Every structure is written in C-alpha cells, then in structure tokens.
Amino acid sequence: MALSNKNVAVTLAAAALLLVAASSPASAGAPAIPAGPLDITKLGARGDGKSDSTPAIMQAWKHACAATGVQKIVIPPGNFLTGALELTGPCTSSIIIRLDGNLLGTGDLNAYKKNWIEIEHVDNLSINGHGTIDGQGPLVWKHNECNHNYNCKILPNSLVLDYCTNAQIRGITLLNAKFFHMNIYESKHVLVEKVNISAPGDSPNTDGIHIGDSVNVTIKDTTIGTGDDCISIGPGSKTIRVKGSRCGPGHGISVGSLGRYKDEKDVEDVQVTDCTIVGATNGLRIKSYEDSKSALRASKFLYDGITMDNVSFPIVIDQKYCPNNICVKSGASKVAVNDIVFKNIHGTSNTPEVVTLNCANNIPCQGVQMINVDVKYNKADNKSMAVCHNAIGKSSGVAKELACI
C-alpha cells in the first residue's frame, strides 16, 4: 500500500522517538528524578552557623548524582557549617550547585582527611550563585609551618576539582582559605568566571587558583587578592587562558614552581591577556628549580595587555628558584623556557628592577620577546632597570634601560 508524504513523515518521526527512548539512560532503569530532596534545608541543614550541615549536603549530592538529566542542589541563604565534603562521581546526571548561602569550613582540623570540598570524577558540573565558600582560615593559620619547614603538613584546600570534565564556576566568592582557595587537578574544559577570591595579603599559602596537569582552563573576569600567588600554573598544564582579571595583593600570576619532582610534564600554550596586577610582590613570573628533578619544557606563553600598578618585580623568569635554600646551588637546570612573549605591558613598579631574566647557564631561555613594554619605577629619584642573564631573544618598542635582550 502506498503511503502519502504526510504518513511517511509521521512514521519516520515516530521511529526516531522510539530510537531516542530506547537509547536513553532512563529506559535502562536509571532514575529520571532524584531519590530525594536537593534543597539542603529540607534534609536537615540549618543556616545558623553552628549546626553541622555536612550530612545534609552529602545526602543532596547522593540524590543528585544517582539521577539523570540536569539536577540542581540548592544551598539557600544562611550560614552552613560543614566538615569535609567528598563529592565523588561518576554521576549519571549533570549537576548544578546553586550557592546563595555561605558555606563555613569548620576550624576543627580533625574533620578533614585532606581537603574541604573535594569534587572527584565528575563530568558536567556547574557551581554558581551569590554565596561564599569561607574556609575560616584565621582559625587555623597559626598551624601553618610551611614558612619554616618546606616539607610541612598541608592544611585543607577549600575547593578542589580532581579528574573533572566540563566544569563551570561562576559568580561565587571564596574567602579566607586554610590553604589554597581553589585547586584544579587532572581536569579539562574548566571555566572560572566572575569569581571573587579574597584573603589578607599576609595570610600563609592562600593561593587563589592553582592549576596542575589540566587542559583547557579559562579564568575570566575574576578578582583575586590573597597572601600567595593569585594564580599558579603548575606542571602538565596546557591551553590555559587568563582574561580580564585582577590580581592583588599577592605574589602575582605565576608559572611554577617547575622541576621540584620527578616526571613532571610540560607547560604549554599559556595566555594572560587584558589583566591588572595591583600591589603584588611579583607580577608575571615563571620559576623553576635550580637543581630540577624533571626534564620539562615551558613554552608558548603570551602576556599581552597587562597593567602594573605599584608591583614589585613586574616581569620575572627565574630558572634558579630556590626557596628556603634547599637547592644544590651548582645544580644544572633541566627545565627549558622557550617562546615567551611580553607585549603591551605598562604601569608602575615598586622596585627599580622591572625586568628580571635569570636564566640557567646550561640551558638559556630562548625566544624571549619584549614588545611595547613601558613600566617605570615609581620613585622619582631612581631609574628603572633590567637584570638579565642567559636570555636570548629580542626587544621592540622598549625603553633602553629595559631592553636587555
């Protein structure tokens, strides 16, 4: 029997719907809705700043992770005290954590195995809202001995993404971490946008965002002021973008330290553009150990459109980095630094030494370019200067006193 065009279209549409239904997770028995509430106050959390909300948040995560589709965990206005939150996957859903309240990390260090909020093996995650992740660092900073002992016990990081894919963190505030505010490890396709990160300039090891062994991480329109690196980019990081962000106080935007451990991986394709650094102890810095344990390469970096405002040591490449004098001073570097471009960088320096290129004798920095760099020492009675060793490259549109390559 012949079918009309209309009947053929209807038949094909029905077949397509059957195919989609047959291939969907729900058809295989997975729940289409969460097994219970996702608002933590409906699971017993109390926003009084004193009651332990850990069980409620963990239960909401369990409900959301086991469902399908898009699930939203709600943390409403209020002050919710918690201990360690181990939010593990893999999950069968995409999860949104809507943070409009304030999470408070308990000052009892016995409540943590390692970190505070640790999200592991999760794909398709979003954390957004107007709330705060408050590590309550002032309660425990006195226990940080890292300034005296380089192999010190590490205090809990606030927010950690481990082995995550397609994660977005937007709008929230991270405050007074016990150690790092955010640590992104072995993750890919991560966006941090319009986030505020804040701790006192003298708080110990409170890095804003640390990235390690991760690919395609973008930090955009974010404000960071801490007691350590605003952003630190560690080994194994590739395709990193920092755009339109502000740093200060802190130790600047850093790559490294590189070479401390064996088997570290290359750092490639880093771009820092249209950013402002204010009152930091360093500006743009690449640092590797003088007696590095790994042979790796730091290459293809672009720093473009950076405003320096009263920054100490605005531009630094240091292949002889050696904190706490723990290095073998005669050690030969194994970290190659190549193809680094500093472009359209202007403003003021708090130190006469505006440019520091301290490269290794055995493996000089190669392909360093300085283009339109105009940073002046902010004291009238002293001149800006550059200190450069073993750096090979070229300068264009740079004041004579800074054009050391």
Wavefront OBJ file of the C-alpha trace (Angstrom):
o trace
v 0.000 0.000 0.000
v 1.404 3.378 -0.965
v 1.889 5.982 1.815
v 1.313 9.717 1.444
v 4.174 12.146 2.157
v 2.401 13.128 5.385
v 2.144 9.498 6.536
v 5.804 8.876 5.713
v 6.833 11.907 7.805
v 4.733 10.759 10.770
v 6.119 7.224 10.540
v 9.730 8.470 10.452
v 9.151 10.830 13.402
v 7.656 8.007 15.472
v 10.590 5.759 14.652
v 13.021 8.479 15.716
v 11.257 8.935 19.063
v 11.362 5.192 19.699
v 15.089 5.163 18.926
v 15.790 8.014 21.371
v 13.689 6.364 24.075
v 15.446 3.053 23.598
v 18.885 4.650 23.956
v 18.148 6.925 26.928
v 19.515 6.155 30.435
v 16.012 6.274 31.877
v 14.940 3.351 29.679
v 17.707 1.265 31.229
v 16.244 1.714 34.705
v 18.163 4.810 35.844
v 16.021 7.233 37.865
v 14.688 10.193 35.916
v 14.203 12.221 39.108
v 16.341 12.377 42.261
v 15.650 9.907 45.019
v 15.050 12.728 47.483
v 15.186 16.494 48.048
v 18.048 18.608 46.698
v 17.462 21.662 48.923
v 19.796 21.054 51.850
v 17.415 22.705 54.349
v 14.857 20.010 53.536
v 17.464 17.425 54.508
v 18.134 18.889 57.935
v 20.697 21.615 57.271
v 20.346 24.681 59.470
v 21.818 28.010 58.423
v 22.690 29.119 61.940
v 26.469 28.902 61.532
v 26.720 26.331 64.326
v 24.870 23.158 63.321
v 26.750 20.582 61.243
v 25.346 20.640 57.715
v 27.746 18.010 56.344
v 25.238 15.087 56.329
v 22.574 17.146 54.552
v 24.913 18.253 51.770
v 26.270 14.753 51.295
v 22.724 13.384 51.072
v 21.746 16.008 48.486
v 24.810 15.062 46.447
v 23.899 11.382 46.632
v 20.366 12.128 45.399
v 21.577 14.304 42.520
v 24.445 12.073 41.424
v 22.235 8.984 41.091
v 19.602 10.731 38.984
v 19.616 11.601 35.284
v 19.203 14.799 33.333
v 20.130 18.105 34.987
v 19.865 18.203 38.784
v 20.206 21.311 40.974
v 21.449 21.170 44.549
v 20.221 24.271 46.404
v 22.168 25.941 49.210
v 19.855 28.834 50.159
v 20.761 31.982 52.132
v 22.156 31.185 55.570
v 25.445 30.191 57.207
v 26.034 26.457 56.884
v 28.912 24.958 58.891
v 30.500 21.802 57.457
v 33.434 19.479 57.710
v 34.967 17.621 54.774
v 32.683 17.252 51.745
v 33.811 14.451 49.423
v 31.567 14.850 46.385
v 32.542 11.905 44.216
v 31.366 10.541 40.892
v 30.953 9.357 38.300
v 27.375 10.597 38.232
v 24.575 9.773 35.790
v 23.351 13.375 35.819
v 24.668 16.846 35.128
v 24.801 18.711 38.447
v 24.285 22.376 39.283
v 25.184 23.521 42.783
v 23.287 26.752 43.388
v 25.164 28.525 46.162
v 23.323 31.538 47.563
v 24.209 30.901 51.194
v 27.575 30.781 52.914
v 29.464 27.554 53.498
v 31.742 27.710 56.551
v 34.630 25.269 56.882
v 34.974 24.120 60.470
v 38.118 25.100 62.324
v 38.464 21.546 63.677
v 41.290 20.134 61.542
v 40.401 16.607 62.662
v 37.266 16.889 60.495
v 39.341 16.732 57.288
v 41.160 13.817 55.717
v 42.811 16.067 53.164
v 40.732 18.892 51.657
v 37.457 20.616 52.455
v 35.238 20.480 49.344
v 36.692 17.878 47.000
v 34.836 17.052 43.776
v 36.226 13.972 42.012
v 35.487 12.148 38.752
v 32.522 14.333 37.843
v 31.514 15.463 34.356
v 29.187 18.376 33.554
v 29.280 20.358 36.788
v 28.271 23.938 37.494
v 28.702 25.900 40.728
v 27.038 29.308 40.607
v 25.264 31.873 42.747
v 25.981 34.799 45.024
v 27.172 32.870 48.062
v 30.529 32.326 49.727
v 32.856 29.415 50.402
v 34.508 30.613 53.622
v 37.444 28.475 54.770
v 37.642 30.346 58.098
v 41.411 30.341 57.719
v 42.094 32.720 60.629
v 41.075 29.886 62.977
v 43.966 27.671 61.811
v 46.627 29.729 60.020
v 48.764 29.562 63.165
v 49.202 25.825 62.464
v 50.828 26.501 59.079
v 54.569 25.830 59.371
v 55.405 25.992 55.668
v 57.408 29.197 56.071
v 59.806 27.291 58.339
v 59.571 23.729 57.021
v 59.320 23.182 53.276
v 58.033 19.632 53.810
v 55.312 20.873 56.114
v 51.894 19.364 56.688
v 49.460 20.894 54.211
v 46.252 22.395 55.580
v 42.969 21.725 53.726
v 42.366 23.430 50.383
v 38.893 24.960 50.075
v 37.580 23.826 46.674
v 39.276 21.051 44.707
v 38.356 19.681 41.290
v 40.035 16.336 40.602
v 39.520 14.447 37.324
v 36.584 16.619 36.272
v 35.430 17.468 32.756
v 33.220 20.361 31.650
v 33.072 22.327 34.906
v 31.927 25.926 35.333
v 32.300 28.064 38.451
v 30.578 31.438 38.255
v 29.682 34.359 40.486
v 30.621 32.940 43.878
v 33.153 34.188 46.434
v 35.943 32.165 48.018
v 37.121 33.670 51.291
v 39.973 33.028 53.743
v 41.005 29.534 52.693
v 43.028 27.496 55.139
v 45.475 26.815 52.285
v 44.703 27.165 48.542
v 41.310 28.611 47.685
v 40.877 26.535 44.517
v 42.922 23.637 43.151
v 42.229 22.241 39.668
v 43.976 18.917 39.037
v 43.804 16.423 36.154
v 40.747 18.206 34.782
v 39.775 19.576 31.389
v 37.411 22.166 29.942
v 37.045 24.238 33.113
v 35.716 27.821 33.229
v 36.094 30.120 36.246
v 34.186 33.335 35.582
v 33.299 36.411 37.653
v 34.558 34.791 40.845
v 35.945 36.776 43.808
v 38.758 35.280 45.876
v 39.930 37.123 48.973
v 42.298 36.670 51.904
v 44.675 39.057 53.721
v 47.958 39.808 51.982
v 49.890 38.259 54.883
v 47.863 35.027 55.078
v 50.102 31.956 54.570
v 49.985 29.928 51.328
v 46.498 31.093 50.398
v 46.948 30.802 46.618
v 43.887 31.931 44.704
v 43.702 29.304 41.944
v 46.258 26.550 41.357
v 46.179 24.536 38.128
v 48.085 21.288 37.614
v 48.057 18.574 34.930
v 44.947 20.138 33.410
v 43.946 21.111 29.877
v 41.804 23.970 28.571
v 41.231 26.004 31.732
v 39.910 29.561 31.395
v 39.854 32.163 34.185
v 37.819 35.179 33.122
v 36.730 38.455 34.748
v 37.851 37.201 38.153
v 39.249 39.235 41.075
v 41.883 37.652 43.309
v 43.658 39.135 46.322
v 45.475 36.696 48.647
v 48.651 36.016 50.595
v 50.320 33.977 47.849
v 50.079 33.542 44.074
v 46.841 34.908 42.662
v 47.072 32.195 40.007
v 49.717 29.476 39.932
v 50.087 27.274 36.877
v 51.870 24.018 37.611
v 53.405 21.193 35.575
v 51.276 19.429 32.973
v 49.080 22.474 32.318
v 48.181 23.164 28.682
v 45.930 25.674 26.920
v 45.448 27.980 29.896
v 43.686 31.320 29.399
v 43.531 34.149 31.948
v 41.445 37.068 30.671
v 40.243 40.389 32.032
v 41.129 39.558 35.628
v 42.617 41.481 38.552
v 45.352 40.304 40.924
v 46.471 41.888 44.178
v 47.545 41.697 46.857
v 49.504 38.508 46.414
v 52.516 37.074 44.630
v 51.277 37.702 41.113
v 50.424 35.341 38.262
v 52.979 32.542 38.300
v 54.009 29.543 36.273
v 55.703 27.038 38.543
v 57.486 26.142 40.559
v 58.670 23.665 37.929
v 61.077 20.778 38.351
v 60.741 20.044 42.039
v 59.561 16.456 41.484
v 60.437 13.699 39.038
v 58.334 13.030 35.943
v 56.691 16.430 35.729
v 55.090 17.257 32.382
v 55.483 20.241 30.075
v 53.594 23.525 30.436
v 52.408 24.765 27.033
v 50.187 27.417 25.474
v 49.528 29.865 28.313
v 47.923 33.239 27.557
v 47.393 36.017 30.108
v 45.599 38.952 28.479
v 43.966 42.238 29.488
v 44.683 41.823 33.195
v 45.592 44.244 36.012
v 48.060 43.496 38.800
v 47.976 45.816 41.817
v 50.403 45.983 44.750
v 51.658 42.412 44.326
v 55.134 41.229 45.356
v 55.631 39.853 41.837
v 53.881 40.462 38.557
v 54.265 37.901 35.774
v 56.607 35.168 36.939
v 57.990 31.886 35.580
v 60.002 29.960 38.154
v 61.863 26.637 38.048
v 64.207 24.924 40.479
v 67.919 25.376 40.021
v 68.515 21.652 40.610
v 65.334 20.483 38.879
v 64.474 16.786 39.104
v 62.487 16.688 35.843
v 63.383 17.466 32.262
v 60.456 19.503 31.004
v 59.647 22.479 28.819
v 57.754 25.709 29.492
v 56.860 27.144 26.101
v 54.466 29.215 24.012
v 53.466 31.831 26.579
v 51.851 35.159 25.719
v 51.407 38.002 28.210
v 49.547 40.806 26.424
v 47.785 43.944 27.646
v 48.872 43.892 31.305
v 48.628 46.936 33.589
v 51.047 47.011 36.524
v 50.122 49.248 39.464
v 52.836 49.539 42.117
v 54.035 45.958 41.548
v 57.383 44.661 42.805
v 59.442 42.773 40.198
v 56.827 43.069 37.438
v 58.440 40.666 34.900
v 60.413 37.635 36.102
v 61.852 34.476 34.582
v 63.803 32.657 37.290
v 65.455 29.354 36.397
v 67.409 29.475 39.654
v 64.462 29.479 42.029
v 65.441 28.022 45.390
v 63.068 28.667 48.321
v 64.423 28.164 51.817
v 67.871 27.441 50.326
v 67.037 23.783 49.772
v 68.677 23.522 46.336
v 72.109 22.440 45.194
v 73.400 25.797 44.020
v 75.582 24.303 41.301
v 72.733 22.156 40.022
v 72.204 22.198 36.269
v 68.655 23.063 35.234
v 66.570 20.584 33.249
v 63.695 22.992 32.626
v 63.748 24.656 29.193
v 61.980 28.037 28.897
v 61.191 28.905 25.261
v 58.999 31.229 23.192
v 57.835 33.685 25.846
v 56.256 36.972 24.690
v 55.728 40.017 26.944
v 53.646 42.517 24.957
v 51.848 45.781 25.695
v 52.764 45.868 29.367
v 52.679 49.234 31.108
v 52.359 50.864 34.522
v 54.477 51.298 37.632
v 56.948 49.192 39.565
v 57.593 49.310 43.296
v 61.190 48.157 42.693
v 63.880 49.575 40.418
v 64.265 46.088 38.946
v 61.399 45.979 36.469
v 62.640 43.085 34.334
v 64.454 40.046 35.770
v 65.528 37.305 33.370
v 67.637 34.981 35.495
v 68.142 32.038 33.154
v 70.348 28.982 33.603
v 73.909 28.800 32.352
v 73.485 25.363 30.810
v 70.042 25.912 29.252
v 69.443 29.595 28.437
v 65.970 31.000 27.874
v 65.244 31.034 24.131
v 62.860 33.106 22.048
v 62.025 35.699 24.711
v 60.339 38.768 23.177
v 59.588 42.095 24.823
v 57.295 44.285 22.726
v 55.951 47.682 23.827
v 56.908 47.303 27.464
v 56.757 50.559 29.450
v 56.869 50.038 33.210
v 58.544 52.709 35.332
v 59.889 52.645 38.865
v 57.507 54.795 40.866
v 60.167 56.716 42.825
v 61.378 59.873 41.131
v 64.977 59.645 42.357
v 65.739 56.228 40.843
v 65.665 54.770 37.358
v 64.062 51.595 36.154
v 66.406 48.750 35.290
v 66.606 45.241 33.886
v 68.782 42.399 35.146
v 69.247 39.695 32.548
v 71.436 36.594 32.386
v 71.482 33.945 29.649
v 68.310 35.174 27.932
v 68.154 35.072 24.132
v 65.506 36.974 22.188
v 64.622 40.454 21.004
v 63.086 43.739 22.132
v 60.894 46.192 20.249
v 59.352 49.431 21.487
v 61.002 49.023 24.879
v 62.837 51.704 26.856
v 66.600 51.381 26.542
v 67.108 50.592 30.223
v 64.704 47.622 29.976
v 65.869 46.258 26.608
v 68.346 43.692 27.878
v 67.673 41.175 25.104
l 1 2 3 4 5 6 7 8 9 10 11 12 13 14 15 16 17 18 19 20 21 22 23 24 25 26 27 28 29 30 31 32 33 34 35 36 37 38 39 40 41 42 43 44 45 46 47 48 49 50 51 52 53 54 55 56 57 58 59 60 61 62 63 64 65 66 67 68 69 70 71 72 73 74 75 76 77 78 79 80 81 82 83 84 85 86 87 88 89 90 91 92 93 94 95 96 97 98 99 100 101 102 103 104 105 106 107 108 109 110 111 112 113 114 115 116 117 118 119 120 121 122 123 124 125 126 127 128 129 130 131 132 133 134 135 136 137 138 139 140 141 142 143 144 145 146 147 148 149 150 151 152 153 154 155 156 157 158 159 160 161 162 163 164 165 166 167 168 169 170 171 172 173 174 175 176 177 178 179 180 181 182 183 184 185 186 187 188 189 190 191 192 193 194 195 196 197 198 199 200 201 202 203 204 205 206 207 208 209 210 211 212 213 214 215 216 217 218 219 220 221 222 223 224 225 226 227 228 229 230 231 232 233 234 235 236 237 238 239 240 241 242 243 244 245 246 247 248 249 250 251 252 253 254 255 256 257 258 259 260 261 262 263 264 265 266 267 268 269 270 271 272 273 274 275 276 277 278 279 280 281 282 283 284 285 286 287 288 289 290 291 292 293 294 295 296 297 298 299 300 301 302 303 304 305 306 307 308 309 310 311 312 313 314 315 316 317 318 319 320 321 322 323 324 325 326 327 328 329 330 331 332 333 334 335 336 337 338 339 340 341 342 343 344 345 346 347 348 349 350 351 352 353 354 355 356 357 358 359 360 361 362 363 364 365 366 367 368 369 370 371 372 373 374 375 376 377 378 379 380 381 382 383 384 385 386 387 388 389 390 391 392 393 394 395 396 397 398 399 400 401 402 403 404 405
